[in-house]
Amino acid sequence: MISAIRCRHLRKVFRSRGSIIEAVKGLDLDIAAGECFGLLGPNGAGKTTTIEILEGLQRPSAGEVELFGLRWGQMDDELRQRIGITLQETQLPEKLTILETLQLFRSFYRTGVEPAALMDRVGLTERAHSFVGKLSGGQRQRLAVACAMVGDPDLLFLDEPTTGLDPQSRRQLWEILRGFRGQGKTILLTTHYMDEAERLCDRVGIVDHGRLIALDTPSGLIARLGGDHHVEFTLAEMDCPVQLPFESLPAVVAVHEHHGVHVLRVTAPHQTIPALLQLLLQHRLSLSRLTTRHVSLEDVFVALTGRSISEEGDEIAEPAA
């Protein structure tokens, strides 16, 4: 079966302040038709560069890219008819109405979705004759996604589609994407929200320093980390007189401490917590805070990259000659 996206040995080199930066370093990727795939990585990891190459907006320095078996530079018009794109920032003419904007974008495609039907799908029918400049942030983002969907694409690229949106607007957009995915279409998205990737994506790939360092389902990546729960606590005593053997407690997989917050990754919190309380009692220590939670994709991300997804990476400038 032909993959929706296939790339091999993908590389992209940029020149920045007189030095050469390799933003993408030999990346291989296969995304099946009908899949929702999340490409995750810290800022500067190379994910936006990768997605722009796949979209045909940038040329790779080396490697092969195929969408549905077609290559940029050979079947460009055919490819553009089959994809939809929402960039990190979409600037639409503010003096056009929602309806006029969708009619304009619909005219770019040989076939597509009628604007009226699409406005109903994304919940903008009541604002059909409102100017783009009068829309809220959530409405603008739904319109941007609608513009990407108006050609009835087989593949939808979404680069951080919900950044800056309030929780209600994010969930509205999730439902739109679930509906698109339910038609058997393919989605590739980047996001800084780990809960978004867990809820929407069939598989996720984690990119760091231009390389793909992990690839699996969200649940598969979480299981690979080991331990289903985190037990997090702080001690009431500012200075603990002894180094306590937290790693020897029942069901503990790993132990971490950061700025006075102790984190135990465990498989059975109902076994760990009583033993933890007993250990503290033996050393005449007490808790100021204790919480438990499920291990998340965010924990996997930090374990693999050593940093949170919002931490800055290298700044990239112009392409190298």
LINDANOR-V278900 format. One record per helix or strand. SS is the DSSP state (@ for helix, = for strand). FROM is the first residue (numbers start at 1). TO is the last residue. Records with the same first field share a line. If there is no record, write none. Layout:
BEGIN
SS=FROM-TO + FROM-TO
END
This chain:
BEGIN
==5-16 + 19-31 + 36-40 + 62-67 + 70-70 + 83-86 + 97-97 + 131-131 + 155-159 + 186-190 + 203-208 + 211-216 + 229-235 + 252-258 + 261-266 + 287-294 + 318-319
@=47-54 + 76-82 + 98-106 + 115-121 + 125-127 + 132-134 + 137-149 + 167-181 + 194-200 + 218-225 + 246-248 + 269-282 + 297-305
END
